[in-house]
């Protein structure tokens, strides 16, 4: 994991791709002069090309109506991927977001690739959709595709309260990349699923995050993102779930899906970095201001908030909320659907090829946390049924790395406070612990008591109002809002006062 003190450069992002097996470093020819830049030979597939070119204006209508509000005509210093090799990974320049070169880019094809898991392990990967798995594959692609525009919609108004032009630019970079990920899934739907795929592509533009009549498919993507701390938490915790899901799909026996998600993984790494570093910078600023004011008690929240920084207990509440909501995205820990996806060789496990087993799991078991006989304990269950539980365990371990780095900032500043992950059963609405009343420390309590004490663990209306009032825009080049520290390095090695977004354009 890249430390929070650094910012991904072009080389660093490419190195991440290589370390994850996302690209072999070879250039794949990209049709850059096409209306839709791509490396999938779109110019030779006239039917698909017409279909996607018919979808593109509808996508742009969606972008203009649901993308970043108030900034559509501003010049933004953005990175555009124009290829999948080292030389084409990132080109930086000013661009108005509706003119961004969204394209369809797949990781290079691995000649002779074999299916690495499930009942079809060892067979050649599929270049076309197997008929018996058509519905399941379509569902996987639609769910992944639905998350991409949802996050753009959730973040639509954040630009108006940006803590700096640096952060504003990073928000917009994430937004355009999420939209490119939507393009990746729409390409798969329209190329491989005919009329059904075209209808699903239309529906992806019709649902809306938080809409009572047409909500997005997954609960976390219908939550509001009302402030920048929420944005940083979302990009660290929820985009990390996205990474885990993409990594699982990157193992798929359906090769076009595997190649599409392998390329998406590198962009997802930047999104998580924005979250981790953003929270780290907010923590650092809080600790610095506390020390300067002579405040040693991190729970003296009234005095700390009076200094216009975010108190550490509120940071913990936000971690509790975003982590528990994101855990629900993994689905039920014990799941026959996940077992079926695995057995069908459609969706693997996290870093499947690094796991030391037969990759079929017919006779294996896996320990899953359950609540029985008034206590939490690990229970061995068939490994096939515990695919989601294992992925959630992998996620928990990865999240802890970020928390450890945040806690080091606090420790180095001499503040007695530690940010912790709440117990796996805390505030869960899906899975083994759905509806249980469990404290962050794993105490099972009466639901009425939980309701009266929830303010201790989750953000209250007053907390959220404080965050909203705190996040006033700072749009002068090189300046940062009082509640967050500057980054250690600028984007593309630019100086601190670089004008990342030209607001006068």
Long-range contacts (C-beta under 8 A, 24 or more apart in sequence): 1-398, 1-401, 1-402, 2-273, 3-405, 4-273, 4-276, 4-277, 4-280, 4-281, 4-402, 4-405, 4-406, 4-409, 5-277, 5-488, 6-488, 6-489, 7-273, 7-277, 7-487, 7-488, 7-489, 7-490, 7-491, 8-269, 8-270, 8-273, 9-492, 9-493, 10-79, 10-89, 10-90, 10-92, 10-492, 13-89, 13-90, 13-266, 13-269, 13-270, 14-86, 14-89, 14-90, 14-266, 16-266, 16-269, 17-89, 17-265, 17-266, 20-247, 20-262, 20-265, 20-266, 21-262, 22-107, 22-250, 22-262, 22-263, 22-265, 22-266, 23-84, 23-85, 23-107, 23-108, 23-262, 23-263, 23-266, 24-108, 24-110, 25-85, 25-86, 26-85, 26-108, 27-83, 27-84, 27-85, 27-86, 27-87, 27-88, 28-83, 28-84, 28-85, 28-106, 28-108, 30-82, 30-83, 30-84, 30-88, 30-103, 30-105, 32-82, 32-101, 36-102, 36-103, 36-104, 36-183, 37-82, 37-101, 37-102, 37-103, 37-104, 37-105, 38-103, 38-104, 38-105, 38-187, 39-83, 39-84, 39-104, 39-105, 39-106, 40-104, 40-106, 40-187, 40-191, 42-104, 45-191, 48-190, 48-191, 51-190, 51-198, 52-104, 52-186, 52-187, 52-190, 55-186, 55-190, 55-198, 55-201, 55-202, 58-202, 58-205, 59-102, 59-179, 59-182, 59-183, 59-186, 59-205, 60-98, 61-205, 62-149, 62-205, 63-97, 63-98, 63-152, 63-179, 64-98, 66-149, 66-152, 66-153, 66-156, 66-208, 67-97, 67-98, 67-152, 67-156, 67-175, 67-179, 68-97, 68-155, 68-156, 68-158, 68-159, 68-171, 68-172, 68-175, 69-156, 69-157, 69-159, 69-160, 70-159, 70-160, 71-97, 71-159, 71-168, 71-172, 71-501, 72-96, 72-97, 72-98, 73-505, 74-501, 74-502, 74-503, 74-505, 75-501, 75-502, 75-505, 76-169, 76-172, 76-500, 76-501, 76-502, 77-169, 77-491, 77-492, 77-494, 77-498, 77-499, 77-500, 77-501, 78-169, 78-172, 78-173, 78-176, 79-173, 79-492, 81-105, 81-180, 81-267, 84-108, 84-263, 89-266, 92-491, 92-492, 94-502, 97-172, 97-175, 97-176, 100-176, 100-179, 102-176, 102-179, 102-180, 102-183, 103-180, 103-183, 104-183, 104-184, 104-187, 105-180, 105-184, 105-263, 106-184, 106-256, 106-259, 106-260, 106-262, 106-263, 107-259, 107-260, 107-262, 107-263, 108-259, 109-255, 109-259, 113-255, 115-253, 115-345, 116-251, 116-348, 116-352, 116-353, 116-359, 117-251, 117-342, 117-345, 117-348, 117-349, 117-352, 117-359, 117-360, 118-253, 118-342, 118-343, 118-344, 118-345, 118-346, 118-348, 118-359, 118-360, 119-343, 119-344, 119-345, 119-360, 120-253, 120-344, 120-345, 121-345, 121-359, 121-360, 123-253, 123-345, 125-253, 125-254, 125-255, 125-258, 126-253, 126-254, 126-255, 127-255, 127-256, 128-192, 129-192, 129-193, 129-254, 130-254, 133-254, 133-344, 133-346, 134-193, 136-340, 136-341, 136-344, 136-346, 137-192, 137-254, 137-257, 137-346, 138-189, 138-193, 138-196, 138-197, 138-200, 140-249, 140-257, 140-341, 140-346, 140-347, 141-185, 141-188, 141-189, 141-200, 141-257, 142-185, 142-189, 142-200, 142-203, 142-204, 142-217, 143-217, 143-218, 144-185, 144-245, 144-246, 144-249, 144-261, 145-181, 145-182, 145-185, 145-186, 145-189, 145-200, 145-204, 146-204, 146-207, 146-216, 146-217, 146-218, 146-221, 147-216, 147-217, 147-218, 147-221, 147-242, 148-178, 148-179, 148-181, 148-182, 148-185, 149-178, 149-179, 149-182, 149-204, 149-205, 149-207, 150-207, 150-209, 150-216, 150-218, 150-221, 150-222, 151-178, 151-209, 151-221, 151-234, 151-238, 151-239, 152-178, 152-179, 153-208, 153-209, 153-210, 153-216, 154-209, 154-210, 154-221, 154-223, 154-224, 154-225, 154-234, 155-225, 155-231, 155-234, 158-225, 158-227, 158-228, 158-231, 160-473, 161-227, 161-228, 161-471, 161-472, 161-473, 162-228, 162-473, 162-474, 162-475, 163-228, 163-471, 163-473, 163-474, 163-480, 163-481, 163-483, 163-484, 164-474, 164-475, 164-479, 164-480, 164-481, 164-484, 164-486, 165-475, 165-476, 165-477, 165-498, 165-499, 165-500, 165-501, 165-503, 166-480, 166-486, 166-487, 166-490, 166-491, 166-498, 166-500, 167-228, 167-278, 167-484, 168-475, 168-500, 168-501, 169-491, 169-500, 169-501, 170-274, 170-491, 171-231, 171-274, 172-501, 173-270, 174-235, 174-270, 174-271, 174-274, 177-267, 177-270, 177-271, 178-271, 180-267, 181-264, 181-267, 184-260, 184-261, 184-263, 184-264, 185-260, 187-260, 188-256, 188-257, 188-260, 191-256, 192-256, 218-329, 219-325, 219-328, 219-329, 219-429, 219-430, 220-325, 220-326, 220-328, 220-329, 223-325, 226-464, 226-467, 226-468, 227-464, 227-467, 227-468, 227-470, 227-471, 228-278, 228-471, 228-484, 229-279, 229-282, 229-310, 229-315, 229-318, 229-467, 229-471, 230-318, 230-322, 230-467, 231-275, 231-278, 232-274, 232-275, 232-278, 232-279, 232-282, 233-275, 233-279, 233-318, 233-319, 233-321, 233-322, 234-275, 234-322, 235-271, 235-272, 235-274, 235-275, 235-278, 236-272, 236-275, 236-276, 236-278, 236-279, 236-322, 236-399, 236-402, 237-275, 237-319, 237-322, 237-323, 237-326, 237-399, 238-322, 238-325, 238-326, 238-329, 239-268, 239-271, 239-272, 239-275, 240-272, 240-326, 240-395, 240-398, 240-399, 241-326, 241-329, 241-330, 241-395, 242-268, 242-271, 243-268, 243-269, 243-272, 244-350, 244-391, 244-394, 244-395, 244-398, 247-350, 247-351, 248-347, 248-348, 248-349, 248-350, 248-352, 248-391, 249-347, 249-348, 250-348, 251-347, 251-348, 251-349, 251-352, 251-353, 252-345, 252-346, 252-347, 252-348, 253-344, 253-345, 253-346, 254-346, 276-402, 276-405, 277-487, 278-484, 279-315, 279-402, 279-406, 280-405, 280-406, 280-409, 281-484, 281-485, 281-486, 281-487, 282-309, 282-310, 282-315, 282-483, 282-484, 282-485, 283-312, 283-315, 283-406, 283-409, 283-410, 284-409, 284-413, 284-485, 285-309, 285-482, 285-483, 285-484, 285-485, 286-310, 286-311, 286-312, 286-315, 286-483, 287-409, 287-410, 287-413, 287-414, 287-415, 288-413, 288-485, 289-482, 290-413, 290-415, 291-413, 291-414, 291-415, 296-415, 296-416, 298-415, 298-416, 298-417, 305-466, 308-470, 308-482, 308-483, 309-482, 309-483, 310-467, 310-470, 310-483, 312-410, 312-415, 312-417, 312-419, 314-459, 314-463, 314-466, 314-467, 315-419, 316-419, 316-420, 317-457, 317-458, 317-459, 317-463, 318-459, 319-403, 319-419, 319-420, 319-421, 319-422, 320-422, 320-426, 320-427, 320-440, 320-457, 320-458, 321-427, 321-458, 321-459, 323-399, 323-421, 323-422, 324-422, 324-426, 324-427, 324-428, 325-427, 327-392, 327-395, 327-424, 327-428, 327-431, 328-428, 328-429, 328-430, 328-431, 330-388, 330-391, 330-392, 330-395, 330-430, 330-431, 331-388, 331-430, 331-431, 332-388, 332-430, 332-431, 332-432, 333-368, 333-369, 333-386, 333-388, 333-389, 333-392, 333-431, 333-432, 334-368, 334-381, 334-385, 334-386, 334-388, 334-389, 334-432, 335-385, 335-387, 335-388, 336-385, 338-385, 338-387, 338-388, 339-382, 339-384, 339-385, 339-387, 341-387, 342-384, 342-387, 343-384, 349-387, 349-390, 349-391, 350-390, 350-391, 350-394, 351-394, 366-390, 368-432, 369-424, 369-425, 369-432, 370-432, 371-425, 371-432, 371-433, 371-436, 371-444, 374-444, 376-423, 376-425, 376-442, 388-431, 392-424, 396-421, 396-424, 422-457, 426-457, 427-457, 427-458, 475-501, 475-503
